[in-house]
Amino acid sequence: DAIETVPVAMKQQVRSGKAQVLTTIDGTTPKLYDIEIDQVRYNDSSPTRNMVIIITDAELLEKTGGIVQGMSGSPILQDGKLVGAVTHVFVNDPTKGFAIFAENMLKTAESMESEQNAAA
């Protein structure tokens, strides 16, 4: 299967509202499930908690109850762009969790790459 590439959204393009998470709950084939981006946080004090997400997909809720172990890192798509990835679940409400901006993940990857190149 060909892997489809999607553009990365800058954090200013991420908005509250409908989105989808790409995750695998049965077998090995990832599938898109509906979520809601409840909050977008531009404050960098918590760099892995940039968004609050809510699972709204009936099938995903029925099968998992929300965000479960192994879903961390699942990509979040909005308006055809990669906006982020799942990072944490709310302990008291598994239908909600945190996500990181894709832009922040790219910045971390780029800074690690430049550190490795400097060390080489």
C-alpha positions in Angstrom: 0.0 0.0 0.0 1.2 3.5 -0.8 1.6 5.8 2.1 -0.3 9.0 1.6 1.5 12.2 2.7 -0.3 15.2 4.0 1.0 18.7 4.7 1.9 19.8 8.2 -0.3 22.5 9.7 1.5 25.4 11.5 0.1 25.8 15.0 -1.7 29.0 14.1 -3.8 26.9 11.5 -5.1 24.5 14.2 -8.5 25.5 15.5 -11.2 24.1 17.9 -13.6 21.9 16.1 -13.9 18.7 14.2 -10.8 16.6 13.5 -9.8 12.9 13.1 -7.3 10.6 14.7 -5.6 7.9 12.7 -5.2 4.9 14.9 -5.4 1.1 14.9 -7.7 -0.8 17.3 -8.4 -3.9 15.3 -5.7 -5.8 13.4 -3.0 -3.8 11.7 -4.8 -1.3 9.5 -5.1 2.2 10.8 -8.4 3.9 10.4 -9.7 7.5 10.9 -12.0 8.2 13.8 -13.8 11.4 14.6 -12.6 13.6 17.4 -13.2 17.2 18.5 -10.3 19.6 19.3 -11.8 21.2 22.4 -8.9 23.6 23.3 -5.9 24.9 21.4 -3.2 26.2 23.8 -0.3 28.3 22.4 1.4 28.6 25.8 4.6 26.7 25.5 4.9 25.9 29.3 3.6 22.4 28.6 5.0 21.5 25.1 3.3 18.1 24.9 -0.1 19.4 25.9 -1.0 21.9 23.2 -4.5 20.7 22.5 -7.3 19.1 24.5 -9.1 16.5 22.4 -12.3 14.6 22.9 -13.1 11.3 21.2 -16.5 11.6 19.6 -16.5 8.6 17.2 -19.2 6.1 18.3 -17.3 3.0 17.1 -14.0 4.1 18.8 -15.9 4.9 22.1 -17.8 1.5 21.9 -14.6 -0.5 21.4 -12.1 1.3 23.6 -14.0 3.7 25.8 -11.8 6.5 24.5 -8.0 7.0 24.5 -6.2 3.8 25.5 -2.7 2.6 26.0 -0.9 2.4 22.7 -2.7 5.4 21.1 0.1 7.8 22.0 1.6 9.1 18.9 -1.5 8.6 16.8 -1.7 11.4 14.2 -4.4 14.0 14.3 -5.7 15.4 11.0 -7.8 18.5 10.5 -8.7 20.1 7.1 -6.4 17.6 5.3 -3.4 18.5 7.3 -1.4 16.9 10.1 -2.0 19.1 13.1 -0.5 16.9 15.9 -0.4 13.6 17.7 -2.0 12.1 20.9 0.2 12.4 24.0 -1.8 11.8 27.2 -5.2 10.6 28.4 -7.1 12.3 31.2 -7.0 9.7 34.0 -10.5 10.7 35.2 -12.1 10.8 31.7 -10.7 8.5 29.0 -12.8 10.2 26.3 -10.5 13.2 26.7 -6.7 13.7 26.3 -3.9 16.0 25.3 -2.1 16.3 22.0 1.1 18.0 20.8 1.3 20.3 17.7 2.9 18.7 14.7 5.0 21.9 14.4 6.4 21.3 17.8 7.3 17.7 16.9 9.1 18.9 13.8 11.1 21.5 15.7 12.2 18.9 18.2 13.2 16.5 15.4 15.1 19.3 13.6 16.9 20.4 16.8 17.9 16.8 17.6 19.2 16.3 14.0 21.3 19.5 14.2 22.7 18.4 17.6 23.7 15.0 16.1 25.3 16.7 13.1 27.2 19.1 15.4 28.5 16.1 17.5 29.6 14.1 14.4 
